Protein backbone atom coordinates (compact mmCIF):
# COMPACT_ATOMS: atom_id res chain seq x y z
CA UNK A 1 0.00 0.00 0.00
CA UNK A 2 2.64 2.44 0.95
CA UNK A 3 4.75 1.30 -1.95
CA UNK A 4 1.87 1.92 -4.33
CA UNK A 5 1.41 5.38 -2.90
CA UNK A 6 5.02 6.19 -3.40
CA UNK A 7 4.81 4.87 -6.93
CA UNK A 8 1.74 6.99 -7.62
CA UNK A 9 3.47 9.97 -6.15
CA UNK A 10 6.51 9.46 -8.32
CA UNK A 11 4.25 9.05 -11.34
CA UNK A 12 2.48 12.30 -10.64
CA UNK A 13 5.75 14.12 -10.16
CA UNK A 14 6.96 12.70 -13.43
CA UNK A 15 3.81 13.82 -15.22
CA UNK A 16 4.08 17.29 -13.71
CA UNK A 17 7.69 17.53 -14.75
CA UNK A 18 6.89 16.28 -18.21
CA UNK A 19 3.99 18.71 -18.47
CA UNK A 20 6.18 21.53 -17.32
CA UNK A 21 8.83 20.59 -19.79
CA UNK A 22 6.34 20.23 -22.60
CA UNK A 23 4.74 23.52 -21.65
CA UNK A 24 8.10 25.17 -21.58
CA UNK A 25 8.85 23.85 -24.99
CA UNK A 26 5.53 25.04 -26.29
CA UNK A 27 5.92 28.45 -24.71
CA UNK A 28 9.43 28.71 -25.95
CA UNK A 29 8.36 27.68 -29.41
CA UNK A 30 5.56 30.20 -29.36
CA UNK A 31 7.92 32.96 -28.30
CA UNK A 32 10.42 32.00 -30.93
CA UNK A 33 7.71 32.05 -33.62
CA UNK A 34 6.56 35.47 -32.47
CA UNK A 35 10.01 36.87 -32.74
CA UNK A 36 10.40 35.39 -36.23
CA UNK A 37 7.08 36.90 -37.42
CA UNK A 38 7.99 40.28 -36.03
CA UNK A 39 11.25 40.23 -37.85
CA UNK A 40 9.48 39.28 -41.12
CA UNK A 41 6.89 42.09 -40.76
CA UNK A 42 9.59 44.63 -40.10
CA UNK A 43 11.48 43.50 -43.14
CA UNK A 44 8.38 43.69 -45.38
CA UNK A 45 7.49 47.15 -44.11
CA UNK A 46 11.02 48.29 -44.67
CA UNK A 47 11.06 46.89 -48.18
CA UNK A 48 7.63 48.44 -49.02
CA UNK A 49 8.74 51.79 -47.69
CA UNK A 50 11.86 51.67 -49.81
CA UNK A 51 9.80 50.76 -52.93
CA UNK A 52 7.32 53.56 -52.28
CA UNK A 53 10.17 55.99 -51.76
CA UNK A 54 11.84 54.90 -54.98
CA UNK A 55 8.52 55.14 -56.90
CA UNK A 56 7.87 58.57 -55.49
CA UNK A 57 11.31 59.70 -56.60
CA UNK A 58 10.58 58.45 -60.12
CA UNK A 59 7.03 59.95 -60.37
CA UNK A 60 6.71 63.20 -62.27
CA UNK A 61 5.13 66.18 -60.53
CA UNK A 62 3.67 67.41 -63.83
CA UNK A 63 -0.12 67.41 -63.81
CA UNK A 64 -1.73 67.22 -67.25
CA UNK A 65 -5.35 68.23 -67.86
CA UNK A 66 -7.19 67.45 -71.11
CA UNK A 67 -10.49 68.98 -72.11
CA UNK A 68 -13.10 67.81 -72.92
CA UNK A 69 -13.15 65.06 -70.32
CA UNK A 70 -12.57 61.54 -71.51
CA UNK A 71 -15.76 60.05 -72.95
CA UNK A 72 -17.53 63.38 -73.56
CA UNK A 73 -20.28 63.45 -76.19
CA UNK A 74 -21.64 66.55 -77.97
CA UNK A 75 -18.39 68.43 -77.41
CA UNK A 76 -17.94 71.87 -78.93
CA UNK A 77 -16.19 72.13 -82.28
CA UNK A 78 -14.70 75.51 -81.34
CA UNK A 79 -13.08 75.87 -77.95
CA UNK A 80 -13.54 72.56 -76.18
CA UNK A 81 -10.25 70.87 -77.08
CA UNK A 82 -7.32 72.04 -74.97
CA UNK A 83 -4.39 70.54 -73.07
CA UNK A 84 -2.83 72.31 -70.08
CA UNK A 85 -0.17 71.35 -67.52
CA UNK A 86 0.71 72.42 -63.98
CA UNK A 87 4.11 71.89 -62.35
CA UNK A 88 5.74 71.14 -65.66
CA UNK A 89 5.81 71.80 -69.39
CA UNK A 90 4.27 69.92 -72.27
CA UNK A 91 6.79 68.11 -74.44
CA UNK A 92 4.47 66.39 -76.91
CA UNK A 93 0.78 66.52 -77.79
CA UNK A 94 -0.86 64.55 -80.59
CA UNK A 95 -4.48 64.75 -81.66
CA UNK A 96 -6.02 62.40 -84.19
CA UNK A 97 -9.42 61.41 -85.48
CA UNK A 98 -10.69 57.89 -84.94
CA UNK A 99 -9.37 57.06 -88.41
CA UNK A 100 -5.88 58.20 -87.49
CA UNK A 101 -5.86 61.52 -89.35
CA UNK A 102 -3.63 64.02 -87.57
CA UNK A 103 -5.01 67.32 -86.29
CA UNK A 104 -2.61 70.25 -86.35
CA UNK A 105 -2.22 72.23 -83.18
CA UNK A 106 -0.01 74.84 -81.53
CA UNK A 107 1.96 74.59 -78.30
CA UNK A 108 2.13 77.84 -76.34
CA UNK A 109 5.54 79.48 -76.09
CA UNK A 110 5.72 78.76 -72.36
CA UNK A 111 4.87 75.09 -72.92
CA UNK A 112 1.91 75.29 -70.57
CA UNK A 113 -0.91 74.73 -73.05
CA UNK A 114 -1.81 73.33 -76.47
CA UNK A 115 -4.86 73.67 -78.68
CA UNK A 116 -5.87 72.72 -82.24
CA UNK A 117 -5.30 75.31 -84.95
CA UNK A 118 -8.72 75.11 -86.62
CA UNK A 119 -12.34 74.42 -85.90
CA UNK A 120 -13.09 70.73 -85.43
CA UNK A 121 -15.50 68.69 -87.50
CA UNK A 122 -18.94 67.81 -86.23
CA UNK A 123 -19.88 64.23 -85.35
CA UNK A 124 -16.23 63.17 -85.12
CA UNK A 125 -14.35 61.23 -82.45
CA UNK A 126 -10.96 62.65 -81.49
CA UNK A 127 -8.12 61.21 -79.42
CA UNK A 128 -5.55 63.29 -77.55
CA UNK A 129 -2.28 61.97 -76.15
CA UNK A 130 -0.11 64.30 -74.08
CA UNK A 131 3.34 64.07 -72.50
CA UNK A 132 4.81 66.56 -70.03
CA UNK A 133 8.03 66.85 -68.01
CA UNK A 134 8.55 68.33 -64.57
CA UNK A 135 11.59 70.32 -63.44
CA UNK A 136 13.59 67.13 -62.96
CA UNK A 137 12.82 65.84 -66.44
CA UNK A 138 10.42 63.16 -65.24
CA UNK A 139 7.63 62.41 -67.69
CA UNK A 140 3.88 62.31 -67.13
CA UNK A 141 1.37 60.98 -69.66
CA UNK A 142 -2.35 61.51 -70.19
CA UNK A 143 -4.83 60.31 -72.81
CA UNK A 144 -8.41 61.27 -73.62
CA UNK A 145 -11.07 60.65 -76.25
CA UNK A 146 -14.22 62.66 -77.00
CA UNK A 147 -16.84 63.07 -79.71
CA UNK A 148 -18.00 66.40 -81.13
CA UNK A 149 -21.61 67.43 -81.45
CA UNK A 150 -23.45 65.83 -84.35
CA UNK A 151 -25.40 67.71 -87.04
CA UNK A 152 -28.56 66.17 -85.59
CA UNK A 153 -27.76 67.70 -82.20
CA UNK A 154 -26.60 71.11 -83.39
CA UNK A 155 -27.93 74.18 -85.19
CA UNK A 156 -26.43 76.95 -87.26
CA UNK A 157 -27.71 80.32 -88.39
CA UNK A 158 -27.32 81.31 -92.03
CA UNK A 159 -26.94 85.07 -92.03
CA UNK A 160 -26.96 87.98 -94.41
CA UNK A 161 -25.22 90.27 -95.30
CA UNK A 162 -21.80 88.75 -95.87
CA UNK A 163 -18.70 89.62 -93.93
CA UNK A 164 -16.79 92.50 -95.51
CA UNK A 165 -19.62 93.55 -97.82
CA UNK A 166 -20.89 97.07 -98.49
CA UNK A 167 -24.67 97.31 -98.48
CA UNK A 168 -27.48 99.82 -98.67
CA UNK A 169 -29.05 101.59 -95.70
CA UNK A 170 -32.07 99.27 -95.62
CA UNK A 171 -30.14 96.02 -95.15
CA UNK A 172 -31.21 94.25 -91.95
CA UNK A 173 -29.22 91.48 -90.35
CA UNK A 174 -31.31 88.42 -91.17
CA UNK A 175 -30.54 85.03 -89.61
CA UNK A 176 -32.25 81.84 -90.71
CA UNK A 177 -31.67 78.85 -88.43
CA UNK A 178 -31.52 75.37 -89.90
CA UNK A 179 -33.52 73.94 -86.97
CA UNK A 180 -36.53 75.25 -85.03
CA UNK A 181 -35.52 77.30 -81.99
CA UNK A 182 -37.59 76.81 -78.84
CA UNK A 183 -35.40 78.81 -76.46
CA UNK A 184 -35.39 82.09 -78.37
CA UNK A 185 -34.18 84.06 -75.35
CA UNK A 186 -31.03 81.95 -74.96
CA UNK A 187 -30.25 82.13 -78.66
CA UNK A 188 -30.89 85.86 -78.99
CA UNK A 189 -28.69 86.45 -75.93
CA UNK A 190 -25.84 84.95 -77.94
CA UNK A 191 -26.34 87.40 -80.84
CA UNK A 192 -25.38 91.06 -80.78
CA UNK A 193 -25.54 93.68 -83.53
CA UNK A 194 -23.96 97.09 -83.02
CA UNK A 195 -23.29 100.08 -85.25
CA UNK A 196 -20.53 102.67 -85.21
CA UNK A 197 -23.37 105.19 -85.53
CA UNK A 198 -24.59 104.28 -82.05
CA UNK A 199 -28.09 103.45 -83.29
CA UNK A 200 -30.16 101.18 -81.09
CA UNK A 201 -30.65 97.77 -82.70
CA UNK A 202 -33.50 95.39 -81.86
CA UNK A 203 -34.34 91.89 -82.99
CA UNK A 204 -37.65 90.47 -84.19
CA UNK A 205 -38.56 86.79 -84.53
CA UNK A 206 -40.81 86.18 -87.52
CA UNK A 207 -41.03 82.48 -86.65
CA UNK A 208 -38.98 79.90 -84.76
CA UNK A 209 -36.32 79.82 -87.46
CA UNK A 210 -35.91 83.46 -88.51
CA UNK A 211 -34.55 86.39 -86.53
CA UNK A 212 -34.01 89.82 -88.13
CA UNK A 213 -32.24 92.74 -86.44
CA UNK A 214 -32.35 96.43 -87.42
CA UNK A 215 -32.45 99.97 -86.02
CA UNK A 216 -35.64 102.06 -85.82
CA UNK A 217 -34.69 104.01 -88.95
CA UNK A 218 -32.39 103.14 -91.83
CA UNK A 219 -28.71 102.67 -91.02
CA UNK A 220 -26.63 105.83 -91.23
CA UNK A 221 -24.68 106.01 -94.48
CA UNK A 222 -20.97 105.36 -94.05
CA UNK A 223 -21.34 103.53 -90.74
CA UNK A 224 -19.96 100.11 -89.86
CA UNK A 225 -22.16 97.35 -88.45
CA UNK A 226 -20.83 94.42 -86.43
CA UNK A 227 -22.61 91.10 -85.92
CA UNK A 228 -21.31 88.77 -83.22
CA UNK A 229 -22.51 85.19 -83.04
CA UNK A 230 -21.60 83.63 -79.70
CA UNK A 231 -23.76 80.55 -80.01
CA UNK A 232 -21.23 77.84 -79.27
CA UNK A 233 -22.82 75.50 -76.73
CA UNK A 234 -26.09 77.44 -76.51
CA UNK A 235 -29.03 75.04 -76.24
CA UNK A 236 -31.53 76.34 -78.79
CA UNK A 237 -33.89 73.41 -78.40
CA UNK A 238 -33.95 70.29 -76.27
CA UNK A 239 -30.63 68.54 -76.91
CA UNK A 240 -29.76 70.82 -79.85
CA UNK A 241 -26.76 73.12 -79.42
CA UNK A 242 -25.25 76.01 -81.31
CA UNK A 243 -21.77 75.67 -82.83
CA UNK A 244 -21.08 79.14 -84.24
CA UNK A 245 -18.58 81.58 -82.85
CA UNK A 246 -18.06 84.32 -85.38
CA UNK A 247 -17.72 88.08 -85.82
CA UNK A 248 -18.99 89.70 -89.03
CA UNK A 249 -18.61 93.32 -90.07
CA UNK A 250 -20.11 95.13 -93.03
CA UNK A 251 -20.17 98.70 -94.26
CA UNK A 252 -23.19 100.84 -95.00
CA UNK A 253 -22.79 102.69 -98.27
CA UNK A 254 -24.39 105.94 -99.38
CA UNK A 255 -28.03 106.52 -98.50
CA UNK A 256 -29.99 105.65 -101.65
CA UNK A 257 -33.78 105.33 -101.59
CA UNK A 258 -35.83 105.05 -104.79
CA UNK A 259 -39.55 105.80 -104.82
CA UNK A 260 -41.84 104.18 -107.39
CA UNK A 261 -45.14 105.98 -107.94
CA UNK A 262 -47.43 103.44 -109.58
CA UNK A 263 -49.95 106.15 -110.39
CA UNK A 264 -47.58 108.46 -112.26
CA UNK A 265 -45.48 105.55 -113.65
CA UNK A 266 -42.19 107.07 -112.52
CA UNK A 267 -39.35 106.24 -110.16
CA UNK A 268 -37.38 108.94 -108.40
CA UNK A 269 -33.90 107.98 -107.20
CA UNK A 270 -32.53 109.97 -104.27
CA UNK A 271 -29.02 109.69 -102.87
CA UNK A 272 -28.08 111.29 -99.58
CA UNK A 273 -31.27 113.30 -99.78
CA UNK A 274 -30.78 114.61 -103.33
CA UNK A 275 -32.65 113.48 -106.44
CA UNK A 276 -30.16 112.07 -108.93
CA UNK A 277 -32.43 110.39 -111.48
CA UNK A 278 -36.06 110.08 -112.57
CA UNK A 279 -36.89 106.97 -114.58
CA UNK A 280 -40.13 106.04 -116.40
CA UNK A 281 -41.47 102.67 -115.22
CA UNK A 282 -44.28 100.21 -115.78
CA UNK A 283 -45.63 98.61 -112.59
CA UNK A 284 -48.16 95.81 -112.04
CA UNK A 285 -51.39 95.87 -113.95
CA UNK A 286 -54.76 96.38 -112.28
CA UNK A 287 -55.23 92.60 -112.32
CA UNK A 288 -51.79 91.97 -110.78
CA UNK A 289 -50.77 95.15 -108.96
CA UNK A 290 -47.40 95.72 -107.32
CA UNK A 291 -47.20 95.64 -103.54
CA UNK A 292 -46.97 98.96 -101.78
CA UNK A 293 -44.37 99.56 -99.09
CA UNK A 294 -40.67 99.69 -98.37
CA UNK A 295 -38.78 96.89 -100.10
CA UNK A 296 -35.10 96.04 -99.85
CA UNK A 297 -33.02 94.76 -102.75
CA UNK A 298 -31.87 91.30 -101.64
CA UNK A 299 -30.39 89.84 -104.84
CA UNK A 300 -28.98 91.09 -108.16
CA UNK A 301 -28.77 89.24 -111.49
CA UNK A 302 -27.45 90.71 -114.70
CA UNK A 303 -29.74 88.25 -116.47
CA UNK A 304 -32.15 85.67 -115.10
CA UNK A 305 -35.10 83.49 -116.07
CA UNK A 306 -38.60 84.42 -114.92
CA UNK A 307 -41.19 81.67 -115.18
CA UNK A 308 -44.80 82.27 -114.23
CA UNK A 309 -45.09 78.67 -113.03
CA UNK A 310 -42.84 79.45 -110.04
CA UNK A 311 -45.06 82.24 -108.68
CA UNK A 312 -48.55 80.97 -109.41
CA UNK A 313 -49.12 82.42 -112.89
CA UNK A 314 -49.12 79.13 -114.74
CA UNK A 315 -47.81 79.39 -118.28
CA UNK A 316 -48.58 83.08 -118.69
CA UNK A 317 -44.91 83.89 -119.22
CA UNK A 318 -41.48 82.28 -119.33
CA UNK A 319 -38.70 84.75 -120.15
CA UNK A 320 -35.26 83.17 -119.99
CA UNK A 321 -33.13 86.32 -120.22
CA UNK A 322 -34.66 89.09 -118.13
CA UNK A 323 -31.98 91.80 -117.92
CA UNK A 324 -30.77 93.65 -114.82
CA UNK A 325 -33.08 91.95 -112.32
CA UNK A 326 -33.10 92.78 -108.62
CA UNK A 327 -35.27 90.91 -106.11
CA UNK A 328 -37.62 92.86 -103.82
CA UNK A 329 -39.62 90.01 -102.24
CA UNK A 330 -39.51 86.26 -101.66
CA UNK A 331 -42.79 85.90 -103.51
CA UNK A 332 -41.34 87.01 -106.84
CA UNK A 333 -41.41 90.81 -106.92
CA UNK A 334 -38.46 92.22 -108.87
CA UNK A 335 -37.43 95.53 -110.31
CA UNK A 336 -35.86 94.73 -113.67
CA UNK A 337 -35.15 95.74 -117.22
CA UNK A 338 -37.85 95.06 -119.83
CA UNK A 339 -37.01 94.68 -123.53
CA UNK A 340 -40.20 92.94 -124.71
CA UNK A 341 -42.67 95.69 -123.88
CA UNK A 342 -43.29 98.62 -126.24
CA UNK A 343 -41.33 101.72 -125.23
CA UNK A 344 -44.58 103.60 -125.02
CA UNK A 345 -45.71 101.75 -121.85
CA UNK A 346 -42.91 103.15 -119.70
CA UNK A 347 -44.13 106.26 -117.98
CA UNK A 348 -47.70 105.74 -119.15
CA UNK A 349 -49.12 102.28 -118.32
CA UNK A 350 -48.83 99.48 -115.77
CA UNK A 351 -48.66 96.16 -117.57
CA UNK A 352 -46.62 93.67 -115.52
CA UNK A 353 -47.58 90.75 -113.28
CA UNK A 354 -46.46 92.72 -110.23
CA UNK A 355 -42.85 93.61 -110.97
CA UNK A 356 -41.50 97.07 -111.68
CA UNK A 357 -40.15 97.27 -115.23
CA UNK A 358 -37.57 99.71 -116.62
CA UNK A 359 -36.66 100.34 -120.28
CA UNK A 360 -33.85 97.98 -121.39
CA UNK A 361 -32.54 95.87 -124.25
CA UNK A 362 -32.19 92.15 -124.84
CA UNK A 363 -28.82 90.82 -123.70
CA UNK A 364 -28.26 93.45 -121.01
CA UNK A 365 -25.40 94.86 -123.09
CA UNK A 366 -26.34 98.54 -123.34
CA UNK A 367 -25.11 100.44 -120.29
CA UNK A 368 -27.02 103.54 -121.39
CA UNK A 369 -30.42 101.95 -120.81
CA UNK A 370 -32.39 102.98 -117.68
CA UNK A 371 -32.51 99.34 -116.53
CA UNK A 372 -28.71 99.05 -116.78
CA UNK A 373 -28.12 102.41 -115.09
CA UNK A 374 -30.27 101.52 -112.11
CA UNK A 375 -28.65 98.09 -111.80
CA UNK A 376 -25.15 99.55 -111.88
CA UNK A 377 -26.02 102.23 -109.34
CA UNK A 378 -27.79 99.99 -106.84
CA UNK A 379 -26.47 98.00 -103.89
CA UNK A 380 -27.87 94.98 -102.14
CA UNK A 381 -29.70 96.60 -99.23
CA UNK A 382 -30.90 99.70 -101.10
CA UNK A 383 -34.53 100.58 -100.51
CA UNK A 384 -37.23 100.76 -103.17
CA UNK A 385 -40.49 102.32 -101.94
CA UNK A 386 -43.67 101.67 -103.89
CA UNK A 387 -46.67 103.93 -103.39
CA UNK A 388 -50.08 104.60 -104.97
CA UNK A 389 -50.58 101.02 -106.10
CA UNK A 390 -54.05 99.48 -105.64
CA UNK A 391 -52.48 96.49 -103.84
CA UNK A 392 -51.89 96.12 -100.09
CA UNK A 393 -48.62 96.82 -98.28
CA UNK A 394 -46.16 93.97 -98.46
CA UNK A 395 -45.84 91.87 -95.29
CA UNK A 396 -42.65 92.49 -93.27
CA UNK A 397 -41.44 88.89 -93.57
CA UNK A 398 -41.84 88.72 -97.37
CA UNK A 399 -38.21 89.42 -98.19
CA UNK A 400 -36.04 91.72 -96.08
CA UNK A 401 -38.91 94.10 -95.58
CA UNK A 402 -39.25 94.54 -91.84
CA UNK A 403 -39.30 98.33 -92.32
CA UNK A 404 -43.04 97.96 -92.94
CA UNK A 405 -43.56 97.24 -89.23
CA UNK A 406 -43.61 100.08 -86.72
CA UNK A 407 -40.87 100.20 -84.08
CA UNK A 408 -43.07 99.24 -81.14
CA UNK A 409 -44.38 96.14 -82.89
CA UNK A 410 -40.90 95.29 -84.06
CA UNK A 411 -39.46 95.39 -80.54
CA UNK A 412 -42.40 93.40 -79.22
CA UNK A 413 -41.18 90.48 -81.31
CA UNK A 414 -37.83 90.39 -79.53
CA UNK A 415 -36.98 87.64 -77.01
CA UNK A 416 -34.27 89.72 -75.36
Phi, psi and omega in degrees: 000308179296319179298321180294323179294317180297322179295318177297321181295316179299322181296318180295320180297320179296320179295319179298315181296317179296319179297318180297318180295315178299317178298319180296321178297315180298316180296318181296318179298317179299316180296319179297319178297319180299317180294323180294316178298318180300319179294321180294314179301317180297323179292316180297316179298320180295317180295316178299317180299319180293322178295313179300319181295318179294318179296319180297322180291335181270343184281131180287145176276349182297135181241109183266137175236131179241130175240143357292168179296152180304130178089003182295138172251161178057036179289153179295147176267000184255292190244005187291317187283121178196143177240131177229161179219143173244148179058039178173188176226147179285134179251335179201134174224129175235140178229129181224159171278173181296341178270358178096000179291131182284145177247122181288142179212173183233131176269130180299153183301328181274359178073013185267344183208161179213144175209155179293153184282332187228168177299142180279168177273149175285157176053044182230138176267130180240149176238136179237132175235127185231143176232137179223157177237143176271189185295340179262008178081008180280137186268146171234147183230147177211144179227149180206154177221139180211164180237132181283162182301142182271160175303326180292334183251020180219160177227155174228159176247120175274121190243158172219145007277177183281154177299133177082002182278162172244125188230170179283170187291346182265003187286111175279166166275120182239125183239123177247117183274144183278357175220151178299136180257123178259333176257077184296325182297315181295319181291314181295330178295337179268009181233125176230141175231124180229158179232144176297342179284345182083007180294141175291137179239133179232152179259157177217125177271118176277331175198188184281008177230002180226126176234123174249148179227136182201166172275177180295317178244171181308153176301150176285131179303138178085357181277168178242132181248138181239127175250126177243124176254110178242065188255002182298119179084358179285129181274103183278334176209170184304113178074012181239121190242149175286156180230358186269137173218099192208147174240129183236135175233144175216155182260147172262125181281205179293160181273100179242123177229127181247133183247120177264123175255105184293338181281321181264355177061041180225157172234128179254123182259121178244140178230123183051039175087357181246139178286124181246348181195142170237126187236132175288140183226169170229116183266195182291145179292172179297332178281333181223067186292159177280143175300146167275166172116180181269119182238141184253133176293120183250341179211152177227134178225126178297322172214144179207165177266138174236117184240122182301335179299330186281345182233023173086014180255018177056224181263027183294332176201153174204093184252116189272356184217051178293124184275149170049058185262135179228125185284137177244344179209161175286339185273003173112009177280126178231159163247125191207166174285151181226116179254346186270341178276151177296143181301336183291341182284334184285121183091359184222338184211149176256118190231356189274179176269017178129346177279169173254118183258142177237149179303135182200181179234157177296136180095348177056031185259359183252103182293348180275353180285148179305320180298318179292318181300314183294321178298312183292334183257015180244147176247152165303130182100351173292155183257135172241118181258128177251132179224164177062028172264148180287355180276171179282173176283138181299145179287147185299334183265003178270088189092199181265054194245039179294349179294346179274011175243135181292161188298321181295317179292324179299310182294333180291342179268011179270147176262358182285000000 
